Amino acid sequence: MNAVLKPTAPAADHRALRFLTAGSVDDGKSTLIGRLLFDSQAILADQLDTLQKRAAGEPIDLSLLTDGLEAEREQGITIDVAFRYFATRKRKFIIADAPGHEQYTRNMVTAAAGSDAAVVLVDITKLDWQEAAPTLLPQTRRHALLAHLLRVPSIVFAVNKLDAVEQPKAAFEATRDALLAFAEEAGITELAGIIPVSALRGDNVTQPLAADWYDGPSLLQLLESLPTTQERTEGALLQPVQYVARDGGETGEGAGHLARVFWGRIAHGSVKPGDAVQVFPSGELAVVSEVRRAGVTVASVQAGASAGIVLDRQLDISRGDWIATPGSLTATQRFSATLAWLDTEPATVGRKYWLRHGNRWVQARLAAIDHRLDIHSLQKVDAQALGVNEIGLVQIELQQPLPLEPYLSNRVGGALIVVDPTSNRTSGALLVQSLA
């Protein structure tokens, strides 16, 4: 029985795959990453020596490879996102071990926002798999939904701890069916596979499972085949201005003045000399006179790379502005968005917050909550507030217009973070659905 839902194929490019592990507390996320590092020989000799001394003849605790904070080791939980790097002969990987505790869901959201794939672990020992329809843990459902809402291109469920059940075949099949039903009900079309593993023992992590009831790939083999996120290089240009530099060049009607170079990572499209552009929020028009990359003048730069743009005229442009193809964006002051709330103080209608869009800060008001998503039933329910880790559809009013795009078309132009103006805590993540 093959649990891979998308056909595996050689990676389309050689870029490193960014993936995160998520799930509930004690599902084995850190141990799984430690197993990947250990089996791929990505552990330094001094790290391995330290672990062996700590184990003192007992099996090595592989979770310590990622749980680097003292509090994490003492409590046996992951608190902060830990990033690790390893490579096989086929591919390089950047892995993020996200916390499983509800208190640290915001860290998982941060890791998911820039990931190519999400590996959501399911601890089979926590499920009553002998039921006709096993009930998934709330945090498993929440993390899968967040990965889906954040447009992580590939989602993989790793059913862990199969070595701890007496009937692994029956347990896995029951859990697989429950995961498939949940994914279909939630509209998770990014599901790339459901893989049985034992992170502790190493079964089906880097080597295929030696069992007659499973003929699919190992977790590592599936990860080696997944695509990386490809930015849209065709169509309109969108570049957030992250940094403004000045040098001794002269350009256009600003000749005799220091040339200003507007640096930022292109979100989509491409840019070359001669292109007409529009600056937001001012709406001013200009023509690109020069394009730079890594300090060198080039013919063009495409999405996914950082570019320095020099314009043919002097305009008042600063960090937080956007450079785009004329007519491709419309600044708006009201929009609807999916809000993932991460603060212990609830989000309430009428409350004002700070929003960050790209590199620009603007004040905003939570105008309405259309509904809240019940993660257990996946039903939309009425709500006047959103509590910690709840997800809902909201209406936002801005003090100043922003050039927004729907999140489904662009993850850069359609994402904002919410900051509490009193505590300065990062309180939520907004994913633009539609513009007013």
ROVEX-10034 format. One record per residue (C-alpha): residue number from 1; residue in three letters; x, y, z. Coordinates in Angstrom, 3 decimals. Each point is the difference from the previous one (the first is absolute). Layout:
BEGIN
seq=NUM, type=ALA, east=X, north=Y, up=Z
...
***
This chain:
BEGIN
seq=1, type=MET, east=0.000, north=0.000, up=0.000
seq=2, type=ASN, east=1.550, north=3.254, up=-1.166
seq=3, type=ALA, east=-0.951, north=3.026, up=2.127
seq=4, type=VAL, east=1.540, north=2.572, up=-2.305
seq=5, type=LEU, east=-2.743, north=2.140, up=-1.500
seq=6, type=LYS, east=2.140, north=1.822, up=-2.566
seq=7, type=PRO, east=2.276, north=-1.951, up=-2.323
seq=8, type=THR, east=3.622, north=0.199, up=1.024
seq=9, type=ALA, east=2.503, north=1.228, up=-2.546
seq=10, type=PRO, east=3.512, north=1.388, up=0.045
seq=11, type=ALA, east=0.195, north=3.527, up=1.392
seq=12, type=ALA, east=-0.599, north=2.589, up=-2.711
seq=13, type=ASP, east=2.800, north=2.215, up=1.273
seq=14, type=HIS, east=2.987, north=-0.192, up=2.288
seq=15, type=ARG, east=-1.114, north=2.648, up=2.457
seq=16, type=ALA, east=-0.121, north=-0.980, up=3.664
seq=17, type=LEU, east=-3.400, north=-1.188, up=1.199
seq=18, type=ARG, east=-1.241, north=1.955, up=3.015
seq=19, type=PHE, east=-2.322, north=-2.095, up=2.134
seq=20, type=LEU, east=-1.315, north=0.133, up=3.539
seq=21, type=THR, east=-1.151, north=-2.648, up=2.398
seq=22, type=ALA, east=-3.163, north=0.670, up=1.980
seq=23, type=GLY, east=-2.566, north=-1.840, up=2.037
seq=24, type=SER, east=-1.065, north=-0.446, up=3.592
seq=25, type=VAL, east=2.210, north=-0.142, up=3.098
seq=26, type=ASP, east=2.205, north=-3.105, up=0.226
seq=27, type=ASP, east=-0.872, north=-1.231, up=-3.484
seq=28, type=GLY, east=3.722, north=-0.482, up=-0.614
seq=29, type=LYS, east=0.829, north=2.987, up=-2.196
seq=30, type=SER, east=3.443, north=0.678, up=1.450
seq=31, type=THR, east=0.829, north=-3.716, up=0.020
seq=32, type=LEU, east=-0.998, north=-0.300, up=-3.661
seq=33, type=ILE, east=2.307, north=2.860, up=-0.994
seq=34, type=GLY, east=2.761, north=-1.453, up=2.144
seq=35, type=ARG, east=-0.454, north=-3.321, up=-1.829
seq=36, type=LEU, east=0.260, north=1.738, up=-3.390
seq=37, type=LEU, east=3.191, north=1.747, up=1.107
seq=38, type=PHE, east=1.462, north=-3.149, up=1.542
seq=39, type=ASP, east=-0.753, north=-2.302, up=-2.926
seq=40, type=SER, east=1.209, north=2.536, up=-2.571
seq=41, type=GLN, east=3.244, north=0.445, up=1.963
seq=42, type=ALA, east=-0.630, north=3.716, up=0.502
seq=43, type=ILE, east=1.101, north=-0.009, up=3.640
seq=44, type=LEU, east=3.367, north=1.458, up=0.954
seq=45, type=ALA, east=2.363, north=-2.303, up=1.851
seq=46, type=ASP, east=0.015, north=2.121, up=3.163
seq=47, type=GLN, east=-3.837, north=0.077, up=0.036
seq=48, type=LEU, east=-0.160, north=-3.780, up=-0.282
seq=49, type=ASP, east=2.641, north=-0.394, up=2.713
seq=50, type=THR, east=-1.983, north=2.254, up=2.350
seq=51, type=LEU, east=-3.204, north=-1.950, up=-0.623
seq=52, type=GLN, east=1.730, north=-3.317, up=0.591
seq=53, type=LYS, east=1.461, north=1.229, up=3.289
seq=54, type=ARG, east=-3.403, north=1.331, up=1.084
seq=55, type=ALA, east=-1.627, north=-3.340, up=-0.882
seq=56, type=ALA, east=2.546, north=-1.938, up=2.133
seq=57, type=GLY, east=-0.650, north=-3.333, up=-1.666
seq=58, type=GLU, east=-3.691, north=0.613, up=-0.651
seq=59, type=PRO, east=-1.433, north=0.659, up=-3.501
seq=60, type=ILE, east=0.848, north=3.476, up=-1.278
seq=61, type=ASP, east=-2.766, north=2.582, up=0.464
seq=62, type=LEU, east=-0.131, north=1.390, up=-3.532
seq=63, type=SER, east=-2.431, north=2.789, up=0.978
seq=64, type=LEU, east=2.895, north=1.809, up=1.726
seq=65, type=LEU, east=1.438, north=0.775, up=-3.434
seq=66, type=THR, east=-2.751, north=2.582, up=-0.526
seq=67, type=ASP, east=-1.130, north=0.894, up=3.527
seq=68, type=GLY, east=2.874, north=2.397, up=0.629
seq=69, type=LEU, east=-1.485, north=2.163, up=2.774
seq=70, type=GLU, east=0.619, north=-1.100, up=3.578
seq=71, type=ALA, east=-3.699, north=0.360, up=0.809
seq=72, type=GLU, east=-0.841, north=-2.272, up=-2.945
seq=73, type=ARG, east=2.315, north=-2.734, up=1.249
seq=74, type=GLU, east=-1.289, north=0.302, up=3.570
seq=75, type=GLN, east=-3.685, north=-0.135, up=-0.929
seq=76, type=GLY, east=0.318, north=-2.372, up=-2.946
seq=77, type=ILE, east=-1.916, north=2.326, up=-2.311
seq=78, type=THR, east=0.866, north=2.263, up=-2.918
seq=79, type=ILE, east=-0.504, north=3.705, up=0.770
seq=80, type=ASP, east=1.654, north=1.857, up=-2.854
seq=81, type=VAL, east=0.382, north=-0.874, up=-3.673
seq=82, type=ALA, east=3.312, north=-1.790, up=-0.514
seq=83, type=PHE, east=1.519, north=0.091, up=-3.484
seq=84, type=ARG, east=2.321, north=-2.740, up=-1.208
seq=85, type=TYR, east=1.671, north=-0.774, up=-3.333
seq=86, type=PHE, east=0.929, north=-3.259, up=-1.671
seq=87, type=ALA, east=0.505, north=-1.400, up=-3.460
seq=88, type=THR, east=-0.233, north=-3.270, up=-1.881
seq=89, type=ARG, east=1.541, north=-0.855, up=-3.339
seq=90, type=LYS, east=-3.209, north=1.178, up=-1.666
seq=91, type=ARG, east=-0.895, north=3.152, up=1.909
seq=92, type=LYS, east=0.641, north=2.545, up=2.732
seq=93, type=PHE, east=-2.507, north=0.654, up=2.780
seq=94, type=ILE, east=-0.802, north=2.742, up=2.486
seq=95, type=ILE, east=-2.157, north=-1.357, up=2.808
seq=96, type=ALA, east=-1.942, north=1.847, up=2.687
seq=97, type=ASP, east=-1.097, north=-1.788, up=3.163
seq=98, type=ALA, east=-3.158, north=1.900, up=1.036
seq=99, type=PRO, east=-1.420, north=-0.215, up=3.555
seq=100, type=GLY, east=-3.001, north=-2.236, up=0.555
seq=101, type=HIS, east=-1.407, north=1.735, up=3.080
seq=102, type=GLU, east=-2.996, north=2.277, up=-0.658
seq=103, type=GLN, east=1.794, north=2.803, up=1.863
seq=104, type=TYR, east=2.642, north=0.139, up=-2.744
seq=105, type=THR, east=-2.227, north=-0.315, up=-3.068
seq=106, type=ARG, east=1.219, north=3.433, up=-1.156
seq=107, type=ASN, east=3.472, north=-1.496, up=-0.509
seq=108, type=MET, east=-1.472, north=-2.665, up=-2.262
seq=109, type=VAL, east=-1.740, north=2.702, up=-2.079
seq=110, type=THR, east=3.314, north=1.836, up=-0.404
seq=111, type=ALA, east=1.739, north=-3.160, up=-1.212
seq=112, type=ALA, east=-2.831, north=-0.968, up=-2.366
seq=113, type=ALA, east=-0.102, north=3.383, up=-1.744
seq=114, type=GLY, east=3.260, north=-0.665, up=-1.855
seq=115, type=SER, east=-0.124, north=-3.783, up=-0.356
seq=116, type=ASP, east=-0.259, north=-2.149, up=-3.122
seq=117, type=ALA, east=-1.487, north=-2.919, up=1.933
seq=118, type=ALA, east=-1.457, north=-0.881, up=3.386
seq=119, type=VAL, east=0.415, north=-3.372, up=1.699
seq=120, type=VAL, east=-2.821, north=-0.326, up=2.546
seq=121, type=LEU, east=0.680, north=-2.806, up=2.450
seq=122, type=VAL, east=-2.795, north=-2.180, up=1.370
seq=123, type=ASP, east=0.745, north=-2.006, up=3.149
seq=124, type=ILE, east=-1.903, north=-3.222, up=-0.588
seq=125, type=THR, east=0.202, north=-0.943, up=3.701
seq=126, type=LYS, east=-2.231, north=2.998, up=0.847
seq=127, type=LEU, east=-2.798, north=-1.111, up=-2.321
seq=128, type=ASP, east=-2.648, north=-2.646, up=0.549
seq=129, type=TRP, east=0.690, north=-1.498, up=-3.421
seq=130, type=GLN, east=-2.290, north=-2.955, up=0.711
seq=131, type=GLU, east=-2.981, north=2.352, up=-0.290
seq=132, type=ALA, east=-1.860, north=0.131, up=-3.299
seq=133, type=ALA, east=1.161, north=3.621, up=-0.452
seq=134, type=PRO, east=2.957, north=0.930, up=2.247
seq=135, type=THR, east=-0.127, north=3.558, up=1.344
seq=136, type=LEU, east=3.056, north=2.076, up=-0.868
seq=137, type=LEU, east=1.627, north=2.210, up=2.624
seq=138, type=PRO, east=-1.032, north=3.690, up=-0.125
seq=139, type=GLN, east=3.563, north=1.214, up=-0.486
seq=140, type=THR, east=0.526, north=-2.398, up=-2.916
seq=141, type=ARG, east=-3.090, north=1.429, up=-1.687
seq=142, type=ARG, east=0.993, north=3.587, up=0.857
seq=143, type=HIS, east=3.527, north=-0.319, up=-1.399
seq=144, type=ALA, east=-1.234, north=-1.649, up=-3.192
seq=145, type=LEU, east=-2.620, north=2.731, up=-0.462
seq=146, type=LEU, east=2.569, north=2.746, up=0.599
seq=147, type=ALA, east=2.399, north=-1.559, up=-2.499
seq=148, type=HIS, east=-2.875, north=-0.142, up=-2.490
seq=149, type=LEU, east=-1.070, north=3.603, up=0.638
seq=150, type=LEU, east=3.630, north=1.184, up=-0.255
seq=151, type=ARG, east=0.222, north=-1.663, up=-3.417
seq=152, type=VAL, east=2.792, north=-2.405, up=0.847
seq=153, type=PRO, east=0.261, north=-1.793, up=-3.382
seq=154, type=SER, east=0.336, north=-3.566, up=1.337
seq=155, type=ILE, east=-1.402, north=-1.503, up=3.206
seq=156, type=VAL, east=1.140, north=-3.421, up=1.203
seq=157, type=PHE, east=-1.471, north=-1.912, up=2.940
seq=158, type=ALA, east=2.578, north=-2.192, up=1.740
seq=159, type=VAL, east=-1.747, north=-2.617, up=2.139
seq=160, type=ASN, east=2.572, north=-0.536, up=2.748
seq=161, type=LYS, east=0.721, north=-2.610, up=2.718
seq=162, type=LEU, east=-1.210, north=-2.999, up=-1.974
seq=163, type=ASP, east=2.508, north=-2.051, up=1.974
seq=164, type=ALA, east=-2.125, north=0.590, up=3.121
seq=165, type=VAL, east=-3.217, north=-1.656, up=-1.268
seq=166, type=GLU, east=-0.711, north=-3.713, up=-0.311
seq=167, type=GLN, east=-1.736, north=0.196, up=-3.375
seq=168, type=PRO, east=1.891, north=2.630, up=-2.034
seq=169, type=LYS, east=-1.782, north=-0.792, up=-3.272
seq=170, type=ALA, east=-3.509, north=0.371, up=1.407
seq=171, type=ALA, east=1.001, north=3.029, up=2.091
seq=172, type=PHE, east=1.566, north=1.806, up=-2.948
seq=173, type=GLU, east=-2.875, north=-0.712, up=-2.380
seq=174, type=ALA, east=-2.601, north=1.246, up=2.495
seq=175, type=THR, east=2.025, north=3.157, up=0.647
seq=176, type=ARG, east=0.602, north=0.514, up=-3.726
seq=177, type=ASP, east=-3.726, north=-0.185, up=-0.701
seq=178, type=ALA, east=-0.705, north=2.553, up=2.750
seq=179, type=LEU, east=2.635, north=2.356, up=-1.417
seq=180, type=LEU, east=-1.367, north=-0.345, up=-3.538
seq=181, type=ALA, east=-3.528, north=0.758, up=1.211
seq=182, type=PHE, east=1.235, north=3.054, up=1.914
seq=183, type=ALA, east=2.017, north=1.278, up=-2.976
seq=184, type=GLU, east=-2.985, north=-0.377, up=-2.339
seq=185, type=GLU, east=-2.360, north=1.743, up=2.418
seq=186, type=ALA, east=2.486, north=2.857, up=0.574
seq=187, type=GLY, east=0.760, north=0.398, up=-3.713
seq=188, type=ILE, east=3.703, north=-0.768, up=0.453
seq=189, type=THR, east=1.010, north=-0.636, up=-3.599
seq=190, type=GLU, east=3.723, north=0.351, up=0.759
seq=191, type=LEU, east=0.153, north=-3.435, up=1.636
seq=192, type=ALA, east=3.068, north=-1.744, up=-1.436
seq=193, type=GLY, east=0.033, north=-3.193, up=2.035
seq=194, type=ILE, east=-0.740, north=-1.896, up=3.209
seq=195, type=ILE, east=3.108, north=-1.862, up=1.127
seq=196, type=PRO, east=0.368, north=-2.590, up=2.802
seq=197, type=VAL, east=3.158, north=0.535, up=2.074
seq=198, type=SER, east=1.718, north=-0.756, up=3.265
seq=199, type=ALA, east=2.319, north=2.929, up=0.707
seq=200, type=LEU, east=1.424, north=-1.685, up=3.098
seq=201, type=ARG, east=0.931, north=-3.233, up=-1.746
seq=202, type=GLY, east=0.611, north=1.541, up=-3.436
seq=203, type=ASP, east=-2.624, north=-2.010, up=-1.905
seq=204, type=ASN, east=-0.924, north=1.552, up=-3.375
seq=205, type=VAL, east=1.757, north=3.289, up=0.775
seq=206, type=THR, east=2.957, north=-0.263, up=-2.369
seq=207, type=GLN, east=-0.376, north=-3.618, up=-1.133
seq=208, type=PRO, east=-3.201, north=-1.638, up=-1.358
seq=209, type=LEU, east=-2.113, north=-1.916, up=2.493
seq=210, type=ALA, east=0.606, north=-3.744, up=-0.025
seq=211, type=ALA, east=-3.654, north=-1.015, up=0.188
seq=212, type=ASP, east=-2.239, north=-1.818, up=-2.462
seq=213, type=TRP, east=-2.890, north=2.407, up=0.686
seq=214, type=TYR, east=1.815, north=3.157, up=-1.159
seq=215, type=ASP, east=1.657, north=0.476, up=-3.382
seq=216, type=GLY, east=0.433, north=3.769, up=-0.030
seq=217, type=PRO, east=3.113, north=2.165, up=0.440
seq=218, type=SER, east=1.730, north=0.911, up=3.214
seq=219, type=LEU, east=-0.539, north=3.487, up=1.392
seq=220, type=LEU, east=3.389, north=1.152, up=-1.312
seq=221, type=GLN, east=-0.701, north=-1.396, up=-3.469
seq=222, type=LEU, east=-3.283, north=1.931, up=-0.106
seq=223, type=LEU, east=1.682, north=3.206, up=1.161
seq=224, type=GLU, east=2.655, north=-0.373, up=-2.688
seq=225, type=SER, east=-2.756, north=-0.006, up=-2.638
seq=226, type=LEU, east=-2.022, north=3.011, up=1.180
seq=227, type=PRO, east=0.182, north=3.274, up=-1.953
seq=228, type=THR, east=1.269, north=3.256, up=1.448
seq=229, type=THR, east=-2.110, north=3.135, up=-0.074
seq=230, type=GLN, east=0.415, north=1.690, up=-3.351
seq=231, type=GLU, east=-0.687, north=3.738, up=-0.082
seq=232, type=ARG, east=-2.006, north=1.245, up=-2.971
seq=233, type=THR, east=2.535, north=1.520, up=-2.412
seq=234, type=GLU, east=-2.488, north=0.894, up=-2.735
seq=235, type=GLY, east=-2.404, north=2.904, up=0.052
seq=236, type=ALA, east=-0.028, north=3.131, up=2.146
seq=237, type=LEU, east=2.891, north=1.080, up=2.218
seq=238, type=LEU, east=-0.375, north=0.289, up=3.775
seq=239, type=GLN, east=2.959, north=0.978, up=2.190
seq=240, type=PRO, east=-0.138, north=1.178, up=3.611
seq=241, type=VAL, east=2.579, north=2.685, up=0.780
seq=242, type=GLN, east=2.086, north=-1.295, up=2.866
seq=243, type=TYR, east=3.015, north=2.286, up=-0.187
seq=244, type=VAL, east=0.950, north=3.238, up=-1.779
seq=245, type=ALA, east=3.666, north=0.517, up=-0.902
seq=246, type=ARG, east=1.839, north=2.910, up=-1.595
seq=247, type=ASP, east=3.115, north=-0.059, up=-2.150
seq=248, type=GLY, east=1.921, north=2.309, up=-2.305
seq=249, type=GLY, east=-1.859, north=-0.833, up=-3.201
seq=250, type=GLU, east=-2.083, north=2.533, up=-1.918
seq=251, type=THR, east=-3.270, north=-0.726, up=-1.701
seq=252, type=GLY, east=-2.801, north=1.738, up=-1.933
seq=253, type=GLU, east=-1.240, north=3.372, up=1.084
seq=254, type=GLY, east=1.754, north=-0.571, up=3.322
seq=255, type=ALA, east=3.408, north=0.305, up=-1.671
seq=256, type=GLY, east=2.459, north=1.683, up=2.283
seq=257, type=HIS, east=-1.535, north=-1.685, up=3.057
seq=258, type=LEU, east=0.856, north=-3.283, up=1.661
seq=259, type=ALA, east=-1.905, north=-2.881, up=-1.625
seq=260, type=ARG, east=-2.465, north=-1.703, up=2.332
seq=261, type=VAL, east=-0.265, north=-3.785, up=-0.208
seq=262, type=PHE, east=-3.153, north=-1.672, up=1.305
seq=263, type=TRP, east=0.774, north=-3.491, up=1.244
seq=264, type=GLY, east=-2.425, north=-2.811, up=0.716
seq=265, type=ARG, east=-0.796, north=-3.634, up=-0.800
seq=266, type=ILE, east=-2.303, north=-0.203, up=-3.019
seq=267, type=ALA, east=-3.293, north=-1.646, up=0.996
seq=268, type=HIS, east=-1.154, north=-0.752, up=-3.551
seq=269, type=GLY, east=0.754, north=0.992, up=-3.563
seq=270, type=SER, east=3.335, north=1.371, up=-1.186
seq=271, type=VAL, east=1.665, north=3.374, up=-0.599
seq=272, type=LYS, east=2.341, north=1.373, up=-2.664
seq=273, type=PRO, east=1.128, north=3.441, up=-1.195
seq=274, type=GLY, east=-2.705, north=1.811, up=-1.950
seq=275, type=ASP, east=-2.899, north=-1.493, up=1.990
seq=276, type=ALA, east=-2.692, north=2.432, up=1.113
seq=277, type=VAL, east=-0.742, north=-0.272, up=3.738
seq=278, type=GLN, east=-2.367, north=1.503, up=2.549
seq=279, type=VAL, east=0.883, north=0.747, up=3.620
seq=280, type=PHE, east=-2.451, north=-0.664, up=2.826
seq=281, type=PRO, east=-1.497, north=1.563, up=2.009
seq=282, type=SER, east=0.816, north=3.262, up=-1.837
seq=283, type=GLY, east=-1.124, north=-1.258, up=-3.429
seq=284, type=GLU, east=2.919, north=1.779, up=-1.724
seq=285, type=LEU, east=1.151, north=-1.355, up=-3.373
seq=286, type=ALA, east=3.589, north=-0.448, up=-1.186
seq=287, type=VAL, east=2.178, north=-2.063, up=-2.352
seq=288, type=VAL, east=2.727, north=-2.405, up=1.092
seq=289, type=SER, east=3.383, north=1.287, up=-1.161
seq=290, type=GLU, east=2.214, north=-2.645, up=1.591
seq=291, type=VAL, east=-0.318, north=-3.337, up=1.777
seq=292, type=ARG, east=2.562, north=-1.436, up=2.409
seq=293, type=ARG, east=0.530, north=-3.319, up=1.676
seq=294, type=ALA, east=2.597, north=-0.531, up=2.735
seq=295, type=GLY, east=1.373, north=3.447, up=-0.796
seq=296, type=VAL, east=0.560, north=-0.753, up=-3.687
seq=297, type=THR, east=-1.998, north=1.496, up=-2.882
seq=298, type=VAL, east=-1.955, north=-2.748, up=-1.812
seq=299, type=ALA, east=-2.407, north=-0.293, up=-2.928
seq=300, type=SER, east=-2.950, north=-1.223, up=2.122
seq=301, type=VAL, east=-0.992, north=-1.621, up=3.294
seq=302, type=GLN, east=-2.837, north=-2.483, up=0.548
seq=303, type=ALA, east=-2.214, north=-0.846, up=2.949
seq=304, type=GLY, east=1.703, north=-1.759, up=2.880
seq=305, type=ALA, east=3.160, north=2.125, up=-0.227
seq=306, type=SER, east=0.848, north=3.348, up=1.559
seq=307, type=ALA, east=0.278, north=2.922, up=-2.381
seq=308, type=GLY, east=1.198, north=3.572, up=0.208
seq=309, type=ILE, east=-2.126, north=2.314, up=-2.179
seq=310, type=VAL, east=1.156, north=3.427, up=-1.176
seq=311, type=LEU, east=-2.687, north=2.276, up=-1.446
seq=312, type=ASP, east=0.240, north=2.690, up=-2.658
seq=313, type=ARG, east=-1.310, north=2.686, up=2.354
seq=314, type=GLN, east=0.345, north=0.983, up=3.629
seq=315, type=LEU, east=-3.001, north=-1.143, up=2.039
seq=316, type=ASP, east=-0.704, north=-0.061, up=3.712
seq=317, type=ILE, east=0.292, north=-3.757, up=0.594
seq=318, type=SER, east=0.909, north=-1.580, up=3.323
seq=319, type=ARG, east=0.011, north=-3.342, up=1.797
seq=320, type=GLY, east=-3.526, north=-1.402, up=0.044
seq=321, type=ASP, east=-0.997, north=1.243, up=-3.458
seq=322, type=TRP, east=-0.763, north=-2.352, up=-2.904
seq=323, type=ILE, east=1.145, north=0.114, up=-3.628
seq=324, type=ALA, east=-2.358, north=-1.643, up=-2.503
seq=325, type=THR, east=-1.100, north=-0.090, up=-3.605
seq=326, type=PRO, east=-2.367, north=2.952, up=-0.628
seq=327, type=GLY, east=-3.660, north=-0.935, up=0.420
seq=328, type=SER, east=0.722, north=-3.412, up=1.542
seq=329, type=LEU, east=-0.842, north=1.051, up=3.569
seq=330, type=THR, east=-2.731, north=2.029, up=1.638
seq=331, type=ALA, east=0.506, north=1.493, up=3.437
seq=332, type=THR, east=-2.892, north=-0.830, up=2.337
seq=333, type=GLN, east=-1.075, north=0.933, up=3.520
seq=334, type=ARG, east=-2.372, north=-2.910, up=0.684
seq=335, type=PHE, east=0.402, north=-3.712, up=-0.659
seq=336, type=SER, east=-1.112, north=-3.415, up=1.211
seq=337, type=ALA, east=2.580, north=-2.453, up=1.279
seq=338, type=THR, east=0.500, north=-3.264, up=1.809
seq=339, type=LEU, east=1.315, north=0.826, up=3.473
seq=340, type=ALA, east=2.024, north=-2.553, up=1.971
seq=341, type=TRP, east=-0.045, north=1.411, up=3.536
seq=342, type=LEU, east=3.035, north=-0.817, up=2.150
seq=343, type=ASP, east=-0.389, north=2.246, up=3.043
seq=344, type=THR, east=-1.408, north=-0.936, up=3.402
seq=345, type=GLU, east=-2.013, north=3.236, up=-0.036
seq=346, type=PRO, east=-2.877, north=-0.517, up=-2.444
seq=347, type=ALA, east=-0.480, north=1.936, up=-3.230
seq=348, type=THR, east=-3.140, north=2.092, up=0.416
seq=349, type=VAL, east=-2.101, north=1.980, up=-2.474
seq=350, type=GLY, east=0.797, north=3.707, up=0.044
seq=351, type=ARG, east=3.495, north=-0.397, up=1.457
seq=352, type=LYS, east=2.920, north=1.786, up=-1.672
seq=353, type=TYR, east=3.278, north=-1.754, up=-0.840
seq=354, type=TRP, east=3.239, north=0.613, up=-1.848
seq=355, type=LEU, east=0.391, north=-1.936, up=-3.259
seq=356, type=ARG, east=3.217, north=-0.679, up=-1.865
seq=357, type=HIS, east=-0.224, north=-0.512, up=-3.753
seq=358, type=GLY, east=3.403, north=-0.678, up=-1.536
seq=359, type=ASN, east=2.125, north=2.641, up=1.703
seq=360, type=ARG, east=-2.766, north=2.547, up=0.632
seq=361, type=TRP, east=-1.882, north=0.527, up=3.280
seq=362, type=VAL, east=-3.554, north=1.345, up=0.028
seq=363, type=GLN, east=-2.747, north=0.275, up=2.611
seq=364, type=ALA, east=-3.178, north=-1.999, up=-0.550
seq=365, type=ARG, east=-3.325, north=-0.888, up=1.603
seq=366, type=LEU, east=-1.647, north=-3.403, up=0.232
seq=367, type=ALA, east=-3.316, north=1.033, up=-1.564
seq=368, type=ALA, east=-1.841, north=-3.347, up=0.132
seq=369, type=ILE, east=0.367, north=-3.724, up=0.547
seq=370, type=ASP, east=-2.014, north=-1.820, up=-2.656
seq=371, type=HIS, east=0.447, north=-3.408, up=1.580
seq=372, type=ARG, east=2.329, north=-2.270, up=1.956
seq=373, type=LEU, east=1.163, north=-3.382, up=-1.284
seq=374, type=ASP, east=-0.663, north=-2.860, up=2.427
seq=375, type=ILE, east=3.074, north=-2.208, up=-0.472
seq=376, type=HIS, east=-1.860, north=-3.051, up=1.354
seq=377, type=SER, east=-3.076, north=0.135, up=-2.245
seq=378, type=LEU, east=1.496, north=2.312, up=-2.682
seq=379, type=GLN, east=-3.261, north=1.950, up=0.177
seq=380, type=LYS, east=-0.209, north=3.799, up=-0.228
seq=381, type=VAL, east=-1.496, north=1.401, up=3.196
seq=382, type=ASP, east=-0.986, north=3.517, up=1.033
seq=383, type=ALA, east=2.502, north=1.817, up=2.211
seq=384, type=GLN, east=0.552, north=3.426, up=1.518
seq=385, type=ALA, east=3.592, north=-0.777, up=1.012
seq=386, type=LEU, east=2.829, north=-2.387, up=-0.895
seq=387, type=GLY, east=1.913, north=-1.722, up=2.783
seq=388, type=VAL, east=3.539, north=-1.316, up=-0.024
seq=389, type=ASN, east=0.696, north=-2.402, up=-2.914
seq=390, type=GLU, east=-3.436, north=0.577, up=-1.535
seq=391, type=ILE, east=-0.489, north=0.694, up=-3.707
seq=392, type=GLY, east=-2.667, north=2.200, up=-1.537
seq=393, type=LEU, east=-1.015, north=2.149, up=-2.966
seq=394, type=VAL, east=0.164, north=3.706, up=0.885
seq=395, type=GLN, east=-0.432, north=3.475, up=-1.500
seq=396, type=ILE, east=2.847, north=2.477, up=0.440
seq=397, type=GLU, east=-0.054, north=3.787, up=-0.383
seq=398, type=LEU, east=3.338, north=1.776, up=-0.555
seq=399, type=GLN, east=0.966, north=3.488, up=1.057
seq=400, type=GLN, east=2.036, north=0.334, up=-3.223
seq=401, type=PRO, east=-0.506, north=-1.885, up=-3.294
seq=402, type=LEU, east=2.278, north=-2.934, up=-0.801
seq=403, type=PRO, east=0.710, north=-1.712, up=-3.360
seq=404, type=LEU, east=-1.304, north=-3.440, up=0.943
seq=405, type=GLU, east=-0.418, north=-3.190, up=-2.017
seq=406, type=PRO, east=-2.014, north=-3.134, up=0.855
seq=407, type=TYR, east=2.200, north=-2.462, up=1.871
seq=408, type=LEU, east=-0.952, north=-2.745, up=-2.458
seq=409, type=SER, east=1.741, north=1.892, up=-2.804
seq=410, type=ASN, east=3.037, north=1.184, up=1.950
seq=411, type=ARG, east=1.279, north=-0.893, up=3.460
seq=412, type=VAL, east=2.011, north=3.236, up=0.314
seq=413, type=GLY, east=-2.558, north=2.568, up=-1.072
seq=414, type=GLY, east=-2.878, north=-1.752, up=1.771
seq=415, type=ALA, east=1.426, north=-0.589, up=3.479
seq=416, type=LEU, east=0.068, north=2.314, up=3.017
seq=417, type=ILE, east=0.895, north=-0.414, up=3.659
seq=418, type=VAL, east=-2.067, north=1.477, up=2.846
seq=419, type=VAL, east=1.730, north=1.657, up=2.952
seq=420, type=ASP, east=-1.650, north=1.053, up=3.253
seq=421, type=PRO, east=0.668, north=3.756, up=0.432
seq=422, type=THR, east=0.107, north=-0.272, up=3.796
seq=423, type=SER, east=2.177, north=-3.058, up=0.578
seq=424, type=ASN, east=1.829, north=-0.004, up=-3.381
seq=425, type=ARG, east=-0.668, north=-3.741, up=-0.226
seq=426, type=THR, east=-0.436, north=-1.647, up=-3.384
seq=427, type=SER, east=-3.674, north=-0.865, up=0.356
seq=428, type=GLY, east=-1.079, north=-1.514, up=-3.299
seq=429, type=ALA, east=0.516, north=-0.698, up=-3.674
seq=430, type=LEU, east=-2.272, north=1.412, up=-2.719
seq=431, type=LEU, east=-0.407, north=-1.678, up=-3.386
seq=432, type=VAL, east=-1.836, north=2.245, up=-2.461
seq=433, type=GLN, east=-3.048, north=-1.619, up=-1.615
seq=434, type=SER, east=-1.603, north=2.845, up=-1.947
seq=435, type=LEU, east=0.196, north=3.787, up=-0.361
seq=436, type=ALA, east=-2.889, north=2.366, up=0.602
***
